[in-house]
């Protein structure tokens, strides 16, 4: 009973958040090197710059802080994707960082989301732009030290011991991120299939048109030969 109440309190505290959000002030005014990104990352107020994620032809480099409470930081970026014969769609990508250690030299965090292969990172993607931590964070992940990401300020020691973690809370499903509502595979894969089908149909139509245009002469010659 105590465990259930504890999980509920943690989850409820995370779900109740305010609109204003800034990154921890200790991160500002420095250049950080991210172990996962291999490039400089900087923080200023509600912005994180340099934590790059590639989405097709777009590189998302600027992230807006949406939530910073109870060692959970949620940030958002976006990209626009379009296909022939289909209108462009804006996708919002959310990252949920669970902070396990933060000081003036190092910043150790875990990404609480499923891995998205075409983004090459753990994140949450949706067409909705106003989601919160309860929607995008998957707090029941089983974590190992190898899953941890590290940011170190320039000139700080590179060898850091990462303690094992079990996740910010464990439950049986009450703290799962919401299922993607945008149907990315349908929006993304379906237009490709439709586009390819339309292209094939167009090619076949051209071939048939040319064949029919030439075919009467050929048929006439064959008839003349047969009746001669």
C-alpha positions in Angstrom: 0.0 0.0 0.0 2.9 2.4 0.9 4.6 1.6 -2.4 1.4 2.3 -4.4 0.9 5.6 -2.6 4.5 6.6 -3.2 4.3 5.9 -6.9 1.0 7.9 -7.0 2.6 10.8 -5.2 5.6 10.9 -7.5 3.4 10.6 -10.6 0.9 13.2 -9.4 3.7 15.6 -8.6 5.1 15.2 -12.1 1.8 15.6 -13.8 1.0 18.9 -12.1 3.2 21.5 -13.8 3.3 25.1 -14.7 3.8 26.7 -18.1 6.9 28.6 -17.2 10.1 26.5 -17.5 13.8 27.1 -17.5 16.8 24.8 -17.5 18.8 24.6 -14.2 20.9 27.7 -13.8 24.0 25.7 -13.1 24.0 24.7 -16.7 24.1 28.3 -18.1 27.2 30.2 -19.1 29.2 27.0 -20.0 29.8 24.8 -23.0 28.9 21.2 -22.4 30.1 18.1 -24.2 27.4 15.4 -24.5 28.6 11.8 -24.5 25.8 10.8 -26.9 25.9 13.8 -29.3 29.7 14.4 -29.4 29.3 18.1 -29.8 28.9 21.3 -27.8 25.6 21.9 -26.0 24.7 25.2 -24.4 21.8 26.4 -22.1 20.2 29.7 -21.8 17.0 30.2 -19.9 14.4 28.0 -21.5 16.6 27.1 -24.5 19.0 24.2 -25.1 21.1 24.5 -28.2 23.3 21.9 -29.9 21.6 18.7 -28.7 21.0 17.8 -32.3 18.5 15.2 -33.6 18.2 14.5 -37.3 14.8 13.9 -38.8 15.1 13.1 -42.5 16.4 16.4 -44.0 15.9 18.5 -40.9 18.3 18.8 -38.0 16.6 19.8 -34.7 19.2 21.8 -32.8 17.1 24.1 -30.6 14.9 22.7 -27.7 12.4 24.5 -25.6 12.1 23.7 -21.9 8.5 22.7 -21.0 8.9 21.1 -17.6 11.6 21.1 -14.9 10.5 19.5 -11.7 11.3 16.4 -9.5 14.5 15.7 -11.5 12.5 15.5 -14.7 13.2 17.9 -17.6 11.0 17.8 -20.7 12.0 19.7 -23.8 10.4 20.1 -27.2 11.5 20.7 -30.8 9.8 20.1 -34.2 10.3 19.4 -37.8 8.1 19.5 -40.9 7.8 16.5 -43.2 6.0 16.3 -46.5 5.6 13.9 -49.4 4.4 14.3 -53.0 0.6 14.2 -53.2 0.3 14.9 -49.5 0.3 18.1 -47.4 3.2 18.7 -45.1 2.8 17.7 -41.5 4.5 19.3 -38.5 5.8 16.8 -36.0 6.8 17.7 -32.4 9.6 15.7 -30.8 9.8 15.6 -27.0 12.7 14.4 -24.9 12.3 13.5 -21.3 15.5 13.7 -19.2 15.7 12.1 -15.8 18.5 13.8 -13.9 20.5 11.5 -11.6 23.4 13.8 -11.0 23.9 17.5 -11.6 26.7 19.8 -10.5 29.0 22.4 -12.0 31.1 19.9 -13.8 28.9 17.1 -14.9 25.3 16.3 -15.8 24.2 12.7 -15.8 20.8 11.8 -17.3 18.6 9.1 -18.7 16.1 9.5 -21.6 12.8 8.1 -20.5 11.2 7.1 -23.8 11.3 4.3 -26.3 14.0 4.4 -29.0 12.8 5.8 -32.3 15.1 4.4 -35.0 14.7 7.2 -37.6 15.5 9.8 -35.0 18.3 7.6 -33.6 17.4 8.5 -30.0 14.9 7.9 -27.2 12.2 10.4 -27.7 8.4 10.9 -28.1 7.0 12.1 -31.4 3.5 13.5 -32.0 1.6 16.0 -34.0 0.3 17.7 -30.8 2.4 20.6 -29.6 1.1 21.0 -26.0 1.9 17.7 -24.4 3.3 17.4 -20.8 5.4 15.0 -18.9 2.5 12.6 -18.2 2.1 12.2 -22.0 5.7 11.9 -23.1 7.7 10.3 -20.2 7.9 6.6 -19.8 8.8 6.3 -16.2 8.7 2.5 -15.9 11.7 1.8 -18.1 14.2 -0.7 -16.8 17.5 1.1 -16.9 21.2 0.1 -16.7 24.3 2.4 -16.4 25.0 1.9 -20.1 21.7 3.8 -20.9 23.0 6.9 -19.1 24.1 10.0 -21.0 26.7 12.4 -19.6 27.4 16.0 -20.3 30.6 17.4 -18.9 31.7 21.0 -18.9 34.8 21.9 -20.9 37.9 20.9 -19.1 36.2 18.6 -16.5 37.3 15.0 -16.0 36.1 12.6 -18.6 35.9 9.5 -16.4 32.7 9.4 -14.5 31.2 6.5 -12.5 27.5 6.1 -13.2 25.5 4.4 -10.4 22.9 1.7 -11.4 19.4 3.0 -11.5 15.9 1.4 -11.5 13.9 4.3 -12.9 12.3 7.2 -11.1 9.4 5.0 -10.2 8.2 1.5 -10.9 4.6 0.6 -11.6 2.5 -1.8 -13.7 1.3 0.6 -16.3 -0.1 3.7 -14.6 3.0 5.7 -15.5 3.3 4.9 -19.1 3.6 7.6 -21.7 0.4 7.9 -23.8 0.3 6.0 -27.0 1.2 8.1 -30.1 -1.9 9.7 -31.4 -0.5 11.0 -34.6 -0.2 7.5 -36.3 3.3 8.5 -37.7 3.6 5.2 -39.5 0.2 5.8 -41.2 0.9 9.4 -42.0 4.5 8.7 -43.1 4.3 5.1 -44.6 0.9 5.3 -46.2 1.7 8.3 -48.4 4.8 6.6 -49.6 2.9 3.5 -50.5 0.2 5.6 -52.2 2.8 7.7 -54.0 4.6 4.6 -55.3 1.2 3.1 -56.3 0.3 6.3 -58.2 3.6 6.3 -59.9 3.4 2.7 -61.0 -0.2 3.3 -62.2 1.0 6.3 -64.2 3.8 4.3 -65.8 1.5 1.4 -66.7 -1.1 3.8 -68.1 1.6 5.4 -70.4 2.7 2.0 -71.6 -0.8 0.8 -72.3 -1.6 4.1 -74.1 1.4 3.7 -76.3 0.7 0.1 -76.9 -2.9 0.8 -77.9 -1.8 3.6 -80.1 0.5 1.3 -82.1 -1.4 -1.9 -81.8 -4.2 -1.3 -84.6 -1.6 -1.2 -87.4 0.0 -4.4 -86.1 -3.3 -6.1 -85.8 -4.4 -4.9 -89.3 -1.2 -6.3 -90.9 -1.8 -9.6 -89.2 -5.4 -9.8 -90.4 -4.2 -8.9 -94.0 -1.7 -11.7 -93.8 -4.2 -14.2 -92.5 -6.8 -13.4 -95.1 -4.4 -13.1 -98.1 
